[in-house]
Amino acid sequence: MRELTTDDLGLLLSVFAVLLIAFGIDFHFSTKAVAQHRRAAWFFGIATLVGELMTALALVLTWVALWSPAAWEAIDDLLVFVPGSIAIVCAVILTVDKVMSRLERLRRGPVPPESSE
């Protein structure tokens, strides 16, 4: 594995910050979808939680490494690589879920408005 430079750490920091923001965006399920797809809701909810935690861990370690070269010597590259990779996999899983959800909505067609009577 190659050694990470300060530029690499800055780039990683940017990636992890954007990833953390992406996890914070609305990944909620409608109550109807949760009732119909309980297992999927649990799976994607856990994927969101794990992704957020791993991203936060990688972000903090990268931040420490960027501002403290002495600390970076004590931090193994894998301590940033492993949580960062898990976070990216979780983001891909959630992206696939969003795409599948949108395709399902397109397949069903427009939903007629409910009457208030």
Long-range contacts (C-beta under 8 A, 24 or more apart in sequence): 1-77, 1-78, 1-81, 3-77, 4-65, 4-77, 4-80, 6-66, 9-62, 9-65, 9-66, 9-72, 10-66, 12-58, 12-62, 12-80, 12-84, 13-59, 13-62, 13-63, 13-66, 15-84, 16-55, 16-58, 16-59, 16-62, 16-84, 16-87, 17-59, 19-51, 19-55, 19-87, 19-88, 19-91, 20-52, 20-55, 20-56, 20-59, 22-91, 23-48, 23-51, 23-52, 23-55, 23-87, 23-90, 23-91, 23-94, 24-52, 27-94, 33-101, 40-97, 44-93, 44-94, 44-97, 47-90, 47-93, 47-94, 48-90, 48-94, 50-86, 50-90, 51-86, 51-87, 51-90, 51-91, 51-94, 54-83, 54-84, 54-86, 54-87, 54-90, 55-83, 55-84, 55-87, 57-83, 58-83, 58-84, 58-87
